[in-house]
């Protein structure tokens, strides 16, 4: 029998700037960290061994949940915003 991985259901409580707690998927935080370290969505996706649109989608959800943009996109990759740091 194949083990069931439930990492996608784990959540970390994070407090928004308004003081209301939100629930963030651990997977989204891992994707965020990888992209931040690589400076590129495509390179981060490559290291995570998943598609770039999946990484982009998860980070977009994380940004929506937190109510702030985490990355500043430019022609050569991404850099962290103040909120991302």
C-alpha positions as CSV (number, residue, x, y, z in Angstrom):
1,X,0.0,0.0,0.0
2,X,1.3,3.4,-1.0
3,X,1.7,5.9,1.9
4,X,-0.6,8.9,1.7
5,X,1.2,12.2,1.9
6,X,-0.9,14.9,3.5
7,X,1.7,17.7,3.4
8,X,-0.7,19.7,1.2
9,X,-3.1,19.8,4.1
10,X,-0.8,21.2,6.7
11,X,-1.2,24.8,7.6
12,X,0.8,27.4,9.4
13,X,-1.0,30.3,11.1
14,X,0.2,33.7,10.0
15,X,-1.1,37.0,11.3
16,X,-2.1,39.5,8.7
17,X,-1.2,43.2,9.2
18,X,-4.8,43.8,10.2
19,X,-4.4,41.3,13.1
20,X,-6.7,38.6,11.7
21,X,-5.0,35.2,11.5
22,X,-4.9,33.5,8.1
23,X,-4.1,29.9,7.2
24,X,-1.2,29.4,4.7
25,X,-0.3,26.1,3.1
26,X,3.1,24.8,4.0
27,X,3.6,23.9,0.3
28,X,3.2,27.6,-0.7
29,X,5.8,28.6,1.9
30,X,8.2,26.0,0.5
31,X,7.7,27.3,-3.0
32,X,8.1,30.9,-1.9
33,X,11.4,30.1,-0.2
34,X,12.7,28.2,-3.2
35,X,11.9,31.0,-5.6
36,X,13.3,33.6,-3.3
37,X,16.6,31.7,-3.1
38,X,16.8,31.1,-6.8
39,X,15.5,34.5,-7.9
40,X,13.5,32.9,-10.6
41,X,10.1,31.1,-10.9
42,X,11.3,28.8,-13.7
43,X,14.5,27.9,-11.8
44,X,12.6,27.4,-8.6
45,X,10.1,25.1,-10.4
46,X,12.9,23.1,-11.9
47,X,14.5,22.6,-8.4
48,X,11.1,21.6,-7.0
49,X,10.4,19.3,-10.0
50,X,7.1,20.8,-10.7
51,X,5.7,23.1,-13.5
52,X,6.3,26.8,-13.4
53,X,2.6,27.6,-13.6
54,X,2.0,25.5,-10.5
55,X,4.6,27.5,-8.6
56,X,3.2,30.8,-9.8
57,X,-0.3,29.7,-8.9
58,X,0.7,28.8,-5.3
59,X,2.7,32.0,-4.8
60,X,-0.3,34.0,-6.2
61,X,-2.6,32.3,-3.6
62,X,-0.1,33.0,-0.9
63,X,0.1,36.7,-1.9
64,X,-3.7,36.9,-2.0
65,X,-3.9,35.3,1.5
66,X,-1.4,37.7,2.9
67,X,-2.7,40.7,1.0
68,X,0.7,41.7,-0.2
69,X,3.0,41.2,-3.2
70,X,6.0,39.2,-2.2
71,X,8.1,39.4,-5.4
72,X,9.0,42.3,-7.7
73,X,9.1,40.8,-11.2
74,X,11.7,42.1,-13.7
75,X,13.1,40.9,-17.0
76,X,15.8,38.8,-15.4
77,X,13.8,37.1,-12.6
78,X,12.3,38.2,-9.3
79,X,13.5,40.0,-6.2
80,X,11.8,40.2,-2.8
81,X,9.6,43.2,-2.0
82,X,9.6,44.7,1.5
83,X,6.6,42.4,2.4
84,X,8.5,39.4,1.0
85,X,11.5,40.0,3.2
